[in-house]
């Protein structure tokens, strides 16, 4: 299972997240870009993007550790919902252990953006996962 699959599974079973973006088959957590149906985007939702995969090496070769950076973007029609969702995601990521995960750091989870044309609030979260490969 990839790190992407692991954190998607984590968030899909985190109640504070799923009560906002849905659970299992209806979970609105998308790789890259959000899905649009004939009615447009269903808010709130999140997208995630791999920013930087990094495999660590020693003089003997691959050290068996990866440090991968991602961004999850939270989108909502209100600031309060986007912020509540981002806080729930950060708490879930910071508590994440097991399945080869050594640590998770969240260096950026505070700034918010607003698109006045679409009236959409966006809070990006950058996080890094240290994991055994």
C-alpha beads as a LAMMPS data file, in Angstrom:
LAMMPS data file: protein, C-alpha beads

133 atoms
132 bonds

1 atom types
1 bond types

-500.0 500.0 xlo xhi
-500.0 500.0 ylo yhi
-500.0 500.0 zlo zhi

Masses

1 110.0

Atoms # bond

1 1 1 0.000 0.000 0.000
2 1 1 1.388 3.429 -0.952
3 1 1 1.600 6.317 1.487
4 1 1 -1.194 8.012 -0.481
5 1 1 -3.452 5.002 0.003
6 1 1 -2.548 4.854 3.700
7 1 1 -3.416 8.475 4.483
8 1 1 -6.587 8.325 2.385
9 1 1 -7.625 5.239 4.394
10 1 1 -6.756 7.057 7.628
11 1 1 -8.843 10.118 6.760
12 1 1 -11.718 7.990 5.413
13 1 1 -12.079 6.392 8.851
14 1 1 -11.585 9.579 10.905
15 1 1 -15.036 10.580 12.126
16 1 1 -14.248 14.296 12.481
17 1 1 -13.280 14.303 8.779
18 1 1 -15.968 11.991 7.399
19 1 1 -18.810 13.902 9.035
20 1 1 -17.759 16.842 6.829
21 1 1 -16.669 15.230 3.530
22 1 1 -18.435 11.866 3.703
23 1 1 -17.216 8.329 4.284
24 1 1 -16.193 5.350 2.157
25 1 1 -17.747 5.443 -1.335
26 1 1 -19.097 8.970 -0.902
27 1 1 -15.924 10.476 0.593
28 1 1 -15.043 13.717 -1.218
29 1 1 -11.247 13.358 -0.965
30 1 1 -9.802 13.375 -4.475
31 1 1 -6.336 12.848 -5.956
32 1 1 -5.286 15.918 -7.947
33 1 1 -8.575 17.568 -8.867
34 1 1 -12.114 17.259 -7.566
35 1 1 -14.766 15.325 -9.436
36 1 1 -17.481 17.408 -10.995
37 1 1 -20.913 16.016 -11.764
38 1 1 -23.708 17.607 -13.805
39 1 1 -24.589 19.799 -10.788
40 1 1 -21.017 21.054 -10.330
41 1 1 -18.790 20.615 -7.307
42 1 1 -20.271 19.233 -4.100
43 1 1 -18.874 21.176 -1.163
44 1 1 -17.023 20.713 1.082
45 1 1 -14.302 18.553 -0.438
46 1 1 -10.547 17.993 -0.367
47 1 1 -7.918 17.275 -2.968
48 1 1 -4.424 15.930 -2.369
49 1 1 -1.219 16.233 -4.349
50 1 1 2.180 14.601 -4.045
51 1 1 4.668 17.462 -3.813
52 1 1 7.981 15.722 -3.234
53 1 1 8.880 12.070 -2.855
54 1 1 12.311 11.604 -1.308
55 1 1 14.075 8.303 -0.706
56 1 1 17.015 8.362 1.715
57 1 1 20.319 6.715 0.826
58 1 1 23.474 5.848 2.725
59 1 1 26.862 4.716 1.393
60 1 1 25.438 1.189 1.277
61 1 1 22.470 2.223 -0.917
62 1 1 18.807 2.789 -0.166
63 1 1 18.340 3.219 3.603
64 1 1 14.764 1.921 3.621
65 1 1 13.234 5.283 4.619
66 1 1 11.105 7.674 2.609
67 1 1 10.253 11.287 3.433
68 1 1 7.311 12.262 1.258
69 1 1 5.643 15.672 1.162
70 1 1 1.981 16.206 0.251
71 1 1 -0.552 18.972 0.122
72 1 1 -4.191 18.485 1.046
73 1 1 -6.459 21.355 0.034
74 1 1 -9.741 21.874 1.886
75 1 1 -12.483 23.662 -0.072
76 1 1 -15.788 24.887 1.340
77 1 1 -18.441 27.555 0.885
78 1 1 -17.685 28.965 4.339
79 1 1 -14.496 29.732 6.203
80 1 1 -15.778 27.958 9.329
81 1 1 -16.312 24.658 7.512
82 1 1 -12.963 24.836 5.683
83 1 1 -11.180 25.615 8.956
84 1 1 -12.972 22.883 10.924
85 1 1 -12.102 20.378 8.209
86 1 1 -8.448 21.447 8.087
87 1 1 -8.121 21.162 11.878
88 1 1 -9.654 17.654 11.836
89 1 1 -7.232 16.566 9.111
90 1 1 -4.179 17.996 10.902
91 1 1 -5.146 16.255 14.162
92 1 1 -5.619 12.926 12.350
93 1 1 -2.282 13.238 10.542
94 1 1 -0.357 14.236 13.668
95 1 1 -1.742 11.224 15.566
96 1 1 -1.021 8.782 12.713
97 1 1 1.165 5.835 13.744
98 1 1 1.684 2.262 12.599
99 1 1 1.698 0.645 9.159
100 1 1 5.352 1.650 8.669
101 1 1 4.685 5.318 9.477
102 1 1 7.495 6.706 11.615
103 1 1 6.329 10.293 11.964
104 1 1 4.207 12.980 10.357
105 1 1 5.014 16.685 10.466
106 1 1 2.690 19.487 9.406
107 1 1 4.851 22.533 8.645
108 1 1 2.031 24.562 7.063
109 1 1 -1.628 24.373 8.024
110 1 1 -2.618 27.874 8.967
111 1 1 -3.179 30.199 6.061
112 1 1 -6.473 30.499 4.268
113 1 1 -7.354 31.680 0.811
114 1 1 -10.598 33.001 -0.625
115 1 1 -11.696 33.265 -4.233
116 1 1 -14.144 36.163 -4.407
117 1 1 -15.292 35.184 -7.895
118 1 1 -16.375 31.653 -6.937
119 1 1 -16.912 32.496 -3.224
120 1 1 -14.891 29.432 -2.198
121 1 1 -12.668 29.218 0.871
122 1 1 -9.479 27.176 0.478
123 1 1 -7.140 26.063 3.248
124 1 1 -4.044 24.167 2.069
125 1 1 -2.221 21.812 4.427
126 1 1 1.356 20.785 3.706
127 1 1 2.581 17.695 5.511
128 1 1 5.497 15.280 5.417
129 1 1 5.413 11.575 6.125
130 1 1 8.491 9.667 7.264
131 1 1 7.932 5.984 6.582
132 1 1 9.725 2.695 6.202
133 1 1 9.786 1.693 2.569

Bonds

1 1 1 2
2 1 2 3
3 1 3 4
4 1 4 5
5 1 5 6
6 1 6 7
7 1 7 8
8 1 8 9
9 1 9 10
10 1 10 11
11 1 11 12
12 1 12 13
13 1 13 14
14 1 14 15
15 1 15 16
16 1 16 17
17 1 17 18
18 1 18 19
19 1 19 20
20 1 20 21
21 1 21 22
22 1 22 23
23 1 23 24
24 1 24 25
25 1 25 26
26 1 26 27
27 1 27 28
28 1 28 29
29 1 29 30
30 1 30 31
31 1 31 32
32 1 32 33
33 1 33 34
34 1 34 35
35 1 35 36
36 1 36 37
37 1 37 38
38 1 38 39
39 1 39 40
40 1 40 41
41 1 41 42
42 1 42 43
43 1 43 44
44 1 44 45
45 1 45 46
46 1 46 47
47 1 47 48
48 1 48 49
49 1 49 50
50 1 50 51
51 1 51 52
52 1 52 53
53 1 53 54
54 1 54 55
55 1 55 56
56 1 56 57
57 1 57 58
58 1 58 59
59 1 59 60
60 1 60 61
61 1 61 62
62 1 62 63
63 1 63 64
64 1 64 65
65 1 65 66
66 1 66 67
67 1 67 68
68 1 68 69
69 1 69 70
70 1 70 71
71 1 71 72
72 1 72 73
73 1 73 74
74 1 74 75
75 1 75 76
76 1 76 77
77 1 77 78
78 1 78 79
79 1 79 80
80 1 80 81
81 1 81 82
82 1 82 83
83 1 83 84
84 1 84 85
85 1 85 86
86 1 86 87
87 1 87 88
88 1 88 89
89 1 89 90
90 1 90 91
91 1 91 92
92 1 92 93
93 1 93 94
94 1 94 95
95 1 95 96
96 1 96 97
97 1 97 98
98 1 98 99
99 1 99 100
100 1 100 101
101 1 101 102
102 1 102 103
103 1 103 104
104 1 104 105
105 1 105 106
106 1 106 107
107 1 107 108
108 1 108 109
109 1 109 110
110 1 110 111
111 1 111 112
112 1 112 113
113 1 113 114
114 1 114 115
115 1 115 116
116 1 116 117
117 1 117 118
118 1 118 119
119 1 119 120
120 1 120 121
121 1 121 122
122 1 122 123
123 1 123 124
124 1 124 125
125 1 125 126
126 1 126 127
127 1 127 128
128 1 128 129
129 1 129 130
130 1 130 131
131 1 131 132
132 1 132 133
